[in-house]
Amino acid sequence: MGRYSVIAGQNLYDVAIHTYGAIEGITDLLVNNEFLSLDDDLQSGDELVYTDDYQIDREVVAYYQTHGITPASGELHVYPKVFTLPLAIELYLANTEISAGFSISGRGKLEIDWGDNSAAEIIPLMGKAVQTNHLFDCPVGGKRKISLYMEGSLQSFDLTGFHPSELYILKPLSVERFTLRNAVLSIVSLPMFPGVYDVCLDGLKTDVLTPLLELKNLMRLSLCGTVYRQPTIDAYLTGLVTRHDNRRSCQITLQCQPSGTYREPAKDVNGRYVIGSGMEAIWVLTHEEAWNEGSPWEFIINGLIYKYEQNDTANI
């Protein structure tokens, strides 16, 4: 007799096809495994006994062996997924990802469609941080879509464990602290977190940072781990000046050097600054007294600190 070890995502039909070359092999599995029934959900690591010299379609068995294929189509549950909350976020993952997770804290309620055969997951938010992880129970041909339905206010929201390739925030959400590390995607929808004051995007690879200009309540921003092109970082820094709009002062940490020299920019005939570089934009932000009354602007660039100090020049 042979012994078969089940892998994640396999159902009884997968095992029959892999072992016997046809689903009719289920009969032999049921005979040799008295505890087994057609209603059972197989789990990764389960061990089944089978007749090792019995094959219904040898060509199918040989094909799987030659190409190193292990069929795993999942437990194909049949049920409707019903959600009671508004759709808030959609994320897309590469189909090579076998699991995903995230952490969240706040008050409200969250419903998750993991984009596989699992039932909707419901998470009540009671103030304490919640860490949730999910192992996908079936493969997909294209990108995997995960949908988050939610209501309430969030204190912290860390999507790093999703490894998303696309992120769409579909409604304004109350979020205080947001984290997404080591992602490669567009951040065009981040303005849907209008009240966020602490954002960590360490390791983020993206071509455009200007969507961050819409986050006027931002007080702390970390962009470590990625060296951005100077036009990308300069456009963001210049935008902070030209679109100041009574935004909060912010501490911004970078690991890339903006263009130009840290100095006062030239002025036009009307006495307005003509900013020619990213470092000149930083100079204006750290020297404009009205913009530093509540708290000072501060930039930490490769360990060097550029900060406003009252009744003194900004220092490095």
Summary of the structure (lengths in Angstrom):
residues: 316
radius of gyration: 27.3
end to end distance: 75.3
largest distance: 92.6
contacts: 932
relative contact order: 0.09
helix: 21%
strand: 29%
